[in-house]
Amino acid sequence: MVSTQNRLILWTGPKHCGKTTSATKLTQIALAEGFNVAGLLGPPLYRNSKLLKFDVLDLHNQTRAPLARGTISQSKAGPFTFITDGLKLGNAVLSTEATKSE
């Protein structure tokens, strides 16, 4: 009997160890094998070894939106400002409806 229960995978590890690259490869393999993949990645963008921004990427349909951008000043909230479009996409991607098995 095949389980229809959803699984949550939270991928963690040290900085620059290949988490996003490995998760992207696993997603491509799972999609090629016919699995329903729901979830998101937060691909970073670096320039001259400085982290500038994160996007949010919907793994199911490859929709992408800006999630966080670096700020000029280091405020108490941290060096990034979160962007509403990225937060909305992330919430939609992780909603109960979006993660139901097909």
A tleap script that builds the chain and sets N, CA, C and O, in Angstrom:
source leaprc.protein.ff14SB
mol = sequence {
  NMET VAL SER THR GLN ASN ARG LEU ILE LEU
  TRP THR GLY PRO LYS HIE CYS GLY LYS THR
  THR SER ALA THR LYS LEU THR GLN ILE ALA
  LEU ALA GLU GLY PHE ASN VAL ALA GLY LEU
  LEU GLY PRO PRO LEU TYR ARG ASN SER LYS
  LEU LEU LYS PHE ASP VAL LEU ASP LEU HIE
  ASN GLN THR ARG ALA PRO LEU ALA ARG GLY
  THR ILE SER GLN SER LYS ALA GLY PRO PHE
  THR PHE ILE THR ASP GLY LEU LYS LEU GLY
  ASN ALA VAL LEU SER THR GLU ALA THR LYS
  SER CGLU
}
set mol.1.N position { 0.831 -1.176 0.000 }
set mol.1.CA position { 0.000 0.000 0.000 }
set mol.1.C position { 0.884 1.250 0.000 }
set mol.1.O position { 1.831 1.341 0.782 }
set mol.2.N position { 0.585 2.187 -0.852 }
set mol.2.CA position { 1.345 3.429 -0.948 }
set mol.2.C position { 0.772 4.436 0.035 }
set mol.2.O position { -0.440 4.640 0.097 }
set mol.3.N position { 1.649 5.057 0.793 }
set mol.3.CA position { 1.221 6.065 1.749 }
set mol.3.C position { 0.887 7.366 1.017 }
set mol.3.O position { 1.640 7.809 0.149 }
set mol.4.N position { -0.235 7.967 1.370 }
set mol.4.CA position { -0.605 9.259 0.788 }
set mol.4.C position { -0.323 10.396 1.765 }
set mol.4.O position { -0.685 11.547 1.522 }
set mol.5.N position { 0.327 10.053 2.871 }
set mol.5.CA position { 0.636 11.062 3.875 }
set mol.5.C position { 1.747 11.977 3.358 }
set mol.5.O position { 2.735 11.516 2.787 }
set mol.6.N position { 1.568 13.262 3.568 }
set mol.6.CA position { 2.593 14.232 3.172 }
set mol.6.C position { 3.789 14.133 4.098 }
set mol.6.O position { 3.664 13.791 5.274 }
set mol.7.N position { 4.944 14.439 3.543 }
set mol.7.CA position { 6.184 14.450 4.316 }
set mol.7.C position { 6.798 15.830 4.241 }
set mol.7.O position { 6.779 16.468 3.189 }
set mol.8.N position { 7.334 16.285 5.337 }
set mol.8.CA position { 8.030 17.562 5.384 }
set mol.8.C position { 9.513 17.281 5.545 }
set mol.8.O position { 9.919 16.542 6.442 }
set mol.9.N position { 10.313 17.870 4.680 }
set mol.9.CA position { 11.762 17.749 4.788 }
set mol.9.C position { 12.314 19.148 5.017 }
set mol.9.O position { 12.094 20.054 4.213 }
set mol.10.N position { 13.018 19.308 6.100 }
set mol.10.CA position { 13.688 20.568 6.400 }
set mol.10.C position { 15.177 20.298 6.263 }
set mol.10.O position { 15.757 19.540 7.041 }
set mol.11.N position { 15.788 20.923 5.270 }
set mol.11.CA position { 17.185 20.658 4.922 }
set mol.11.C position { 18.053 21.706 5.613 }
set mol.11.O position { 17.909 22.901 5.355 }
set mol.12.N position { 18.952 21.264 6.489 }
set mol.12.CA position { 19.811 22.198 7.211 }
set mol.12.C position { 21.274 21.797 7.048 }
set mol.12.O position { 21.582 20.674 6.650 }
set mol.13.N position { 22.154 22.716 7.355 }
set mol.13.CA position { 23.581 22.443 7.306 }
set mol.13.C position { 24.359 23.731 7.395 }
set mol.13.O position { 23.784 24.820 7.396 }
set mol.14.N position { 25.673 23.604 7.470 }
set mol.14.CA position { 26.522 24.794 7.560 }
set mol.14.C position { 26.446 25.649 6.297 }
set mol.14.O position { 26.025 25.178 5.240 }
set mol.15.N position { 26.856 26.901 6.419 }
set mol.15.CA position { 26.913 27.804 5.265 }
set mol.15.C position { 27.769 27.192 4.164 }
set mol.15.O position { 28.808 26.582 4.419 }
set mol.16.N position { 27.303 27.373 2.933 }
set mol.16.CA position { 28.074 27.018 1.737 }
set mol.16.C position { 28.412 25.533 1.641 }
set mol.16.O position { 29.438 25.179 1.061 }
set mol.17.N position { 27.574 24.658 2.194 }
set mol.17.CA position { 27.864 23.221 2.110 }
set mol.17.C position { 27.120 22.547 0.960 }
set mol.17.O position { 27.283 21.346 0.746 }
set mol.18.N position { 26.298 23.307 0.208 }
set mol.18.CA position { 25.609 22.728 -0.943 }
set mol.18.C position { 24.158 22.353 -0.709 }
set mol.18.O position { 23.612 21.535 -1.449 }
set mol.19.N position { 23.517 22.930 0.304 }
set mol.19.CA position { 22.116 22.596 0.610 }
set mol.19.C position { 21.187 22.903 -0.562 }
set mol.19.O position { 20.408 22.046 -0.978 }
set mol.20.N position { 21.265 24.108 -1.090 }
set mol.20.CA position { 20.377 24.510 -2.187 }
set mol.20.C position { 20.663 23.692 -3.438 }
set mol.20.O position { 19.734 23.245 -4.111 }
set mol.21.N position { 21.920 23.493 -3.752 }
set mol.21.CA position { 22.303 22.697 -4.928 }
set mol.21.C position { 21.796 21.263 -4.805 }
set mol.21.O position { 21.226 20.724 -5.754 }
set mol.22.N position { 21.998 20.649 -3.653 }
set mol.22.CA position { 21.555 19.268 -3.443 }
set mol.22.C position { 20.034 19.149 -3.463 }
set mol.22.O position { 19.493 18.212 -4.049 }
set mol.23.N position { 19.348 20.090 -2.831 }
set mol.23.CA position { 17.884 20.062 -2.815 }
set mol.23.C position { 17.324 20.261 -4.225 }
set mol.23.O position { 16.320 19.647 -4.587 }
set mol.24.N position { 17.966 21.112 -5.014 }
set mol.24.CA position { 17.539 21.320 -6.401 }
set mol.24.C position { 17.694 20.039 -7.201 }
set mol.24.O position { 16.792 19.668 -7.953 }
set mol.25.N position { 18.819 19.360 -7.051 }
set mol.25.CA position { 19.054 18.097 -7.769 }
set mol.25.C position { 18.045 17.030 -7.346 }
set mol.25.O position { 17.512 16.314 -8.194 }
set mol.26.N position { 17.781 16.918 -6.049 }
set mol.26.CA position { 16.809 15.946 -5.557 }
set mol.26.C position { 15.418 16.235 -6.117 }
set mol.26.O position { 14.696 15.315 -6.499 }
set mol.27.N position { 15.048 17.503 -6.163 }
set mol.27.CA position { 13.758 17.904 -6.727 }
set mol.27.C position { 13.654 17.501 -8.191 }
set mol.27.O position { 12.627 16.971 -8.615 }
set mol.28.N position { 14.698 17.744 -8.961 }
set mol.28.CA position { 14.695 17.387 -10.381 }
set mol.28.C position { 14.537 15.881 -10.570 }
set mol.28.O position { 13.805 15.439 -11.457 }
set mol.29.N position { 15.212 15.100 -9.751 }
set mol.29.CA position { 15.096 13.637 -9.832 }
set mol.29.C position { 13.682 13.194 -9.470 }
set mol.29.O position { 13.089 12.371 -10.168 }
set mol.30.N position { 13.141 13.741 -8.375 }
set mol.30.CA position { 11.794 13.357 -7.932 }
set mol.30.C position { 10.750 13.703 -8.988 }
set mol.30.O position { 9.866 12.893 -9.270 }
set mol.31.N position { 10.842 14.893 -9.574 }
set mol.31.CA position { 9.889 15.284 -10.625 }
set mol.31.C position { 10.011 14.365 -11.845 }
set mol.31.O position { 9.002 13.974 -12.431 }
set mol.32.N position { 11.237 14.023 -12.223 }
set mol.32.CA position { 11.465 13.140 -13.372 }
set mol.32.C position { 10.894 11.745 -13.122 }
set mol.32.O position { 10.494 11.055 -14.060 }
set mol.33.N position { 10.859 11.336 -11.861 }
set mol.33.CA position { 10.312 10.017 -11.497 }
set mol.33.C position { 8.801 10.056 -11.277 }
set mol.33.O position { 8.194 9.036 -10.950 }
set mol.34.N position { 8.193 11.232 -11.456 }
set mol.34.CA position { 6.743 11.331 -11.354 }
set mol.34.C position { 6.198 11.672 -9.982 }
set mol.34.O position { 4.988 11.602 -9.768 }
set mol.35.N position { 7.053 12.036 -9.058 }
set mol.35.CA position { 6.588 12.416 -7.726 }
set mol.35.C position { 5.983 13.812 -7.762 }
set mol.35.O position { 6.407 14.657 -8.551 }
set mol.36.N position { 4.993 14.055 -6.911 }
set mol.36.CA position { 4.441 15.386 -6.723 }
set mol.36.C position { 5.334 16.095 -5.700 }
set mol.36.O position { 5.426 15.676 -4.546 }
set mol.37.N position { 5.972 17.147 -6.128 }
set mol.37.CA position { 6.873 17.890 -5.249 }
set mol.37.C position { 6.240 19.233 -4.926 }
set mol.37.O position { 5.896 20.006 -5.820 }
set mol.38.N position { 6.092 19.496 -3.649 }
set mol.38.CA position { 5.586 20.789 -3.184 }
set mol.38.C position { 6.558 21.300 -2.150 }
set mol.38.O position { 6.974 20.562 -1.257 }
set mol.39.N position { 6.914 22.533 -2.266 }
set mol.39.CA position { 7.840 23.110 -1.305 }
set mol.39.C position { 8.536 24.299 -1.902 }
set mol.39.O position { 8.172 24.780 -2.975 }
set mol.40.N position { 9.537 24.768 -1.201 }
set mol.40.CA position { 10.240 25.941 -1.701 }
set mol.40.C position { 11.705 25.896 -1.337 }
set mol.40.O position { 12.127 25.221 -0.398 }
set mol.41.N position { 12.456 26.636 -2.110 }
set mol.41.CA position { 13.863 26.887 -1.830 }
set mol.41.C position { 14.044 28.393 -1.683 }
set mol.41.O position { 13.237 29.178 -2.181 }
set mol.42.N position { 15.096 28.779 -1.003 }
set mol.42.CA position { 15.454 30.188 -0.869 }
set mol.42.C position { 16.823 30.431 -1.471 }
set mol.42.O position { 17.788 30.646 -0.738 }
set mol.43.N position { 16.929 30.400 -2.820 }
set mol.43.CA position { 18.243 30.568 -3.429 }
set mol.43.C position { 18.842 31.950 -3.136 }
set mol.43.O position { 18.173 32.972 -3.288 }
set mol.44.N position { 20.113 31.964 -2.714 }
set mol.44.CA position { 20.777 33.232 -2.419 }
set mol.44.C position { 21.486 33.793 -3.654 }
set mol.44.O position { 21.745 33.073 -4.618 }
set mol.45.N position { 21.790 35.069 -3.605 }
set mol.45.CA position { 22.634 35.689 -4.626 }
set mol.45.C position { 23.774 36.402 -3.918 }
set mol.45.O position { 23.561 37.271 -3.073 }
set mol.46.N position { 24.993 36.011 -4.285 }
set mol.46.CA position { 26.193 36.618 -3.738 }
set mol.46.C position { 26.890 37.434 -4.822 }
set mol.46.O position { 26.816 37.103 -6.005 }
set mol.47.N position { 27.559 38.489 -4.412 }
set mol.47.CA position { 28.436 39.247 -5.307 }
set mol.47.C position { 29.680 39.605 -4.506 }
set mol.47.O position { 29.595 40.208 -3.436 }
set mol.48.N position { 30.835 39.225 -5.040 }
set mol.48.CA position { 32.110 39.467 -4.341 }
set mol.48.C position { 32.065 38.929 -2.911 }
set mol.48.O position { 32.487 39.600 -1.969 }
set mol.49.N position { 31.554 37.725 -2.766 }
set mol.49.CA position { 31.444 37.022 -1.472 }
set mol.49.C position { 30.497 37.691 -0.485 }
set mol.49.O position { 30.489 37.337 0.694 }
set mol.50.N position { 29.704 38.646 -0.942 }
set mol.50.CA position { 28.730 39.316 -0.065 }
set mol.50.C position { 27.321 38.861 -0.433 }
set mol.50.O position { 26.925 38.915 -1.597 }
set mol.51.N position { 26.571 38.413 0.567 }
set mol.51.CA position { 25.197 37.990 0.362 }
set mol.51.C position { 24.327 39.215 0.121 }
set mol.51.O position { 24.244 40.102 0.971 }
set mol.52.N position { 23.673 39.263 -1.049 }
set mol.52.CA position { 22.863 40.423 -1.413 }
set mol.52.C position { 21.370 40.192 -1.247 }
set mol.52.O position { 20.641 41.096 -0.837 }
set mol.53.N position { 20.910 38.977 -1.567 }
set mol.53.CA position { 19.460 38.757 -1.561 }
set mol.53.C position { 19.133 37.278 -1.542 }
set mol.53.O position { 19.981 36.420 -1.790 }
set mol.54.N position { 17.859 37.008 -1.236 }
set mol.54.CA position { 17.270 35.684 -1.350 }
set mol.54.C position { 15.999 35.809 -2.173 }
set mol.54.O position { 15.276 36.801 -2.072 }
set mol.55.N position { 15.737 34.816 -2.973 }
set mol.55.CA position { 14.442 34.675 -3.626 }
set mol.55.C position { 13.734 33.499 -2.992 }
set mol.55.O position { 14.335 32.762 -2.211 }
set mol.56.N position { 12.479 33.312 -3.311 }
set mol.56.CA position { 11.757 32.107 -2.934 }
set mol.56.C position { 11.360 31.435 -4.245 }
set mol.56.O position { 10.866 32.092 -5.162 }
set mol.57.N position { 11.577 30.123 -4.330 }
set mol.57.CA position { 11.313 29.356 -5.538 }
set mol.57.C position { 10.329 28.243 -5.228 }
set mol.57.O position { 10.603 27.387 -4.388 }
set mol.58.N position { 9.187 28.248 -5.898 }
set mol.58.CA position { 8.172 27.201 -5.774 }
set mol.58.C position { 8.681 25.978 -6.539 }
set mol.58.O position { 8.853 26.038 -7.757 }
set mol.59.N position { 8.922 24.880 -5.841 }
set mol.59.CA position { 9.477 23.686 -6.471 }
set mol.59.C position { 8.495 22.976 -7.388 }
set mol.59.O position { 8.911 22.226 -8.272 }
set mol.60.N position { 7.206 23.197 -7.196 }
set mol.60.CA position { 6.202 22.508 -8.007 }
set mol.60.C position { 6.112 23.096 -9.407 }
set mol.60.O position { 6.081 22.356 -10.391 }
set mol.61.N position { 6.071 24.423 -9.506 }
set mol.61.CA position { 5.901 25.021 -10.838 }
set mol.61.C position { 6.991 26.026 -11.208 }
set mol.61.O position { 6.877 26.729 -12.212 }
set mol.62.N position { 8.040 26.092 -10.401 }
set mol.62.CA position { 9.208 26.937 -10.681 }
set mol.62.C position { 8.904 28.444 -10.665 }
set mol.62.O position { 9.660 29.226 -11.243 }
set mol.63.N position { 7.811 28.858 -10.013 }
set mol.63.CA position { 7.522 30.276 -9.835 }
set mol.63.C position { 8.534 30.851 -8.849 }
set mol.63.O position { 8.874 30.217 -7.850 }
set mol.64.N position { 9.006 32.051 -9.141 }
set mol.64.CA position { 10.031 32.675 -8.312 }
set mol.64.C position { 9.593 34.093 -7.939 }
set mol.64.O position { 8.981 34.792 -8.747 }
set mol.65.N position { 9.908 34.512 -6.717 }
set mol.65.CA position { 9.597 35.868 -6.263 }
set mol.65.C position { 10.715 36.333 -5.332 }
set mol.65.O position { 11.368 35.512 -4.688 }
set mol.66.N position { 10.935 37.642 -5.260 }
set mol.66.CA position { 11.929 38.161 -4.320 }
set mol.66.C position { 11.467 37.952 -2.883 }
set mol.66.O position { 10.317 38.241 -2.550 }
set mol.67.N position { 12.354 37.454 -2.037 }
set mol.67.CA position { 11.998 37.203 -0.639 }
set mol.67.C position { 12.657 38.203 0.312 }
set mol.67.O position { 11.994 38.756 1.190 }
set mol.68.N position { 13.950 38.434 0.140 }
set mol.68.CA position { 14.660 39.339 1.044 }
set mol.68.C position { 15.780 40.031 0.285 }
set mol.68.O position { 16.425 39.440 -0.581 }
set mol.69.N position { 15.995 41.290 0.627 }
set mol.69.CA position { 17.048 42.084 0.010 }
set mol.69.C position { 17.861 42.743 1.110 }
set mol.69.O position { 17.327 43.111 2.156 }
set mol.70.N position { 19.137 42.886 0.872 }
set mol.70.CA position { 20.018 43.542 1.832 }
set mol.70.C position { 19.637 44.995 2.012 }
set mol.70.O position { 19.184 45.652 1.075 }
set mol.71.N position { 19.823 45.493 3.223 }
set mol.71.CA position { 19.543 46.899 3.502 }
set mol.71.C position { 20.859 47.648 3.637 }
set mol.71.O position { 21.910 47.052 3.873 }
set mol.72.N position { 20.785 48.953 3.483 }
set mol.72.CA position { 21.994 49.778 3.557 }
set mol.72.C position { 22.516 49.848 4.985 }
set mol.72.O position { 23.724 49.767 5.208 }
set mol.73.N position { 21.629 49.995 5.942 }
set mol.73.CA position { 22.072 50.104 7.336 }
set mol.73.C position { 21.796 48.803 8.081 }
set mol.73.O position { 20.867 48.069 7.744 }
set mol.74.N position { 22.595 48.530 9.077 }
set mol.74.CA position { 22.408 47.355 9.918 }
set mol.74.C position { 21.450 47.719 11.054 }
set mol.74.O position { 21.885 48.201 12.100 }
set mol.75.N position { 20.164 47.492 10.858 }
set mol.75.CA position { 19.178 47.824 11.888 }
set mol.75.C position { 19.068 46.686 12.891 }
set mol.75.O position { 19.683 45.633 12.720 }
set mol.76.N position { 18.285 46.904 13.934 }
set mol.76.CA position { 18.052 45.854 14.923 }
set mol.76.C position { 17.337 44.661 14.300 }
set mol.76.O position { 17.446 43.542 14.802 }
set mol.77.N position { 16.607 44.889 13.210 }
set mol.77.CA position { 15.889 43.804 12.537 }
set mol.77.C position { 16.830 42.944 11.714 }
set mol.77.O position { 16.425 41.877 11.253 }
set mol.78.N position { 18.051 43.359 11.515 }
set mol.78.CA position { 19.025 42.589 10.758 }
set mol.78.C position { 19.341 43.246 9.431 }
set mol.78.O position { 18.814 44.311 9.108 }
set mol.79.N position { 20.209 42.598 8.663 }
set mol.79.CA position { 20.690 43.210 7.426 }
set mol.79.C position { 19.757 43.034 6.234 }
set mol.79.O position { 20.104 43.468 5.135 }
set mol.80.N position { 18.596 42.421 6.400 }
set mol.80.CA position { 17.692 42.167 5.275 }
set mol.80.C position { 16.304 42.740 5.516 }
set mol.80.O position { 15.836 42.839 6.650 }
set mol.81.N position { 15.665 43.112 4.422 }
set mol.81.CA position { 14.271 43.523 4.434 }
set mol.81.C position { 13.485 42.462 3.682 }
set mol.81.O position { 13.835 42.111 2.555 }
set mol.82.N position { 12.427 41.950 4.297 }
set mol.82.CA position { 11.604 40.939 3.641 }
set mol.82.C position { 10.564 41.608 2.759 }
set mol.82.O position { 10.062 42.688 3.070 }
set mol.83.N position { 10.250 40.944 1.652 }
set mol.83.CA position { 9.380 41.496 0.629 }
set mol.83.C position { 8.062 40.722 0.609 }
set mol.83.O position { 8.046 39.491 0.601 }
set mol.84.N position { 6.974 41.460 0.601 }
set mol.84.CA position { 5.632 40.880 0.701 }
set mol.84.C position { 5.362 39.830 -0.374 }
set mol.84.O position { 4.800 38.780 -0.065 }
set mol.85.N position { 5.745 40.081 -1.622 }
set mol.85.CA position { 5.479 39.117 -2.692 }
set mol.85.C position { 6.106 37.757 -2.397 }
set mol.85.O position { 5.484 36.721 -2.631 }
set mol.86.N position { 7.323 37.759 -1.889 }
set mol.86.CA position { 7.997 36.507 -1.560 }
set mol.86.C position { 7.346 35.791 -0.396 }
set mol.86.O position { 7.222 34.566 -0.407 }
set mol.87.N position { 6.927 36.552 0.615 }
set mol.87.CA position { 6.238 35.947 1.757 }
set mol.87.C position { 4.902 35.341 1.337 }
set mol.87.O position { 4.532 34.263 1.803 }
set mol.88.N position { 4.177 36.032 0.456 }
set mol.88.CA position { 2.890 35.511 -0.032 }
set mol.88.C position { 3.099 34.217 -0.819 }
set mol.88.O position { 2.354 33.254 -0.643 }
set mol.89.N position { 4.115 34.198 -1.688 }
set mol.89.CA position { 4.378 32.979 -2.457 }
set mol.89.C position { 4.752 31.832 -1.516 }
set mol.89.O position { 4.270 30.711 -1.677 }
set mol.90.N position { 5.600 32.112 -0.546 }
set mol.90.CA position { 5.982 31.078 0.416 }
set mol.90.C position { 4.789 30.519 1.170 }
set mol.90.O position { 4.686 29.305 1.345 }
set mol.91.N position { 3.886 31.379 1.619 }
set mol.91.CA position { 2.677 30.927 2.318 }
set mol.91.C position { 1.799 30.079 1.401 }
set mol.91.O position { 1.258 29.059 1.827 }
set mol.92.N position { 1.657 30.498 0.141 }
set mol.92.CA position { 0.828 29.745 -0.807 }
set mol.92.C position { 1.428 28.368 -1.084 }
set mol.92.O position { 0.709 27.371 -1.144 }
set mol.93.N position { 2.737 28.322 -1.250 }
set mol.93.CA position { 3.427 27.069 -1.560 }
set mol.93.C position { 3.294 26.066 -0.418 }
set mol.93.O position { 3.178 24.864 -0.657 }
set mol.94.N position { 3.310 26.550 0.808 }
set mol.94.CA position { 3.252 25.664 1.963 }
set mol.94.C position { 1.845 25.481 2.529 }
set mol.94.O position { 1.677 24.865 3.582 }
set mol.95.N position { 0.842 26.008 1.846 }
set mol.95.CA position { -0.537 25.861 2.321 }
set mol.95.C position { -0.982 24.398 2.260 }
set mol.95.O position { -0.436 23.606 1.492 }
set mol.96.N position { -1.952 24.060 3.053 }
set mol.96.CA position { -2.486 22.697 3.078 }
set mol.96.C position { -2.956 22.280 1.702 }
set mol.96.O position { -2.691 21.157 1.273 }
set mol.97.N position { -3.650 23.166 1.000 }
set mol.97.CA position { -4.172 22.852 -0.336 }
set mol.97.C position { -3.049 22.545 -1.331 }
set mol.97.O position { -3.151 21.609 -2.124 }
set mol.98.N position { -1.988 23.334 -1.282 }
set mol.98.CA position { -0.891 23.173 -2.233 }
set mol.98.C position { -0.083 21.901 -1.982 }
set mol.98.O position { 0.536 21.377 -2.907 }
set mol.99.N position { -0.078 21.404 -0.762 }
set mol.99.CA position { 0.745 20.236 -0.445 }
set mol.99.C position { -0.014 18.927 -0.457 }
set mol.99.O position { 0.543 17.892 -0.092 }
set mol.100.N position { -1.261 18.944 -0.866 }
set mol.100.CA position { -2.030 17.704 -0.970 }
set mol.100.C position { -1.452 16.827 -2.081 }
set mol.100.O position { -1.020 17.324 -3.121 }
set mol.101.N position { -1.454 15.536 -1.847 }
set mol.101.CA position { -0.987 14.590 -2.868 }
set mol.101.C position { -1.983 14.556 -4.004 }
set mol.101.O position { -3.193 14.646 -3.795 }
set mol.102.N position { -1.458 14.425 -5.209 }
set mol.102.CA position { -2.333 14.355 -6.391 }
set mol.102.C position { -2.825 12.947 -6.609 }
set mol.102.O position { -3.571 12.693 -7.554 }
savepdb mol mol.pdb
quit
